[in-house]
Amino acid sequence: MIHISFTEAEIAQLRYEQLHYPHPRVREKMEVVYLKAKGLSHEQIGEICNITQPTVRSYLTTYMEQGIEGLKIFCVQQPRSELYPHKTSIEEEFRQRPPATVAEAAA
């Protein structure tokens, strides 16, 4: 169990960010930490937020190490095709010579 002490100001800021931050993932992180500040167990938090225990611990650890500003940082990793480095030249080729069929485009 992770133990964190919260001030009333921190709780108020977590509550505000939980409701108003533009990105839903950041709002989720704020909710997890807010619920922790309200004394809920990690199991209860995971159930309420529909997330795993490792995710709950990860969000709480981020808060302990980086504070509220750390919770606002997130990275989305998207897989990239091997063709991605050639995106510009492929697009240019399609503009100059549009394929007539899907099979032609795939080739």
Secondary structure, 3 states (H helix, E strand, C coil): CCCCCCCHHHHHHHHHHHHHCCCHHHHHHHHHHHHHHCCCCHHHHHHHHCCCHHHHHHHHHHHHHHHHHHHCCCCCCCCCCCCHHHHHHHHHHHHHCCCCCHHHHHC
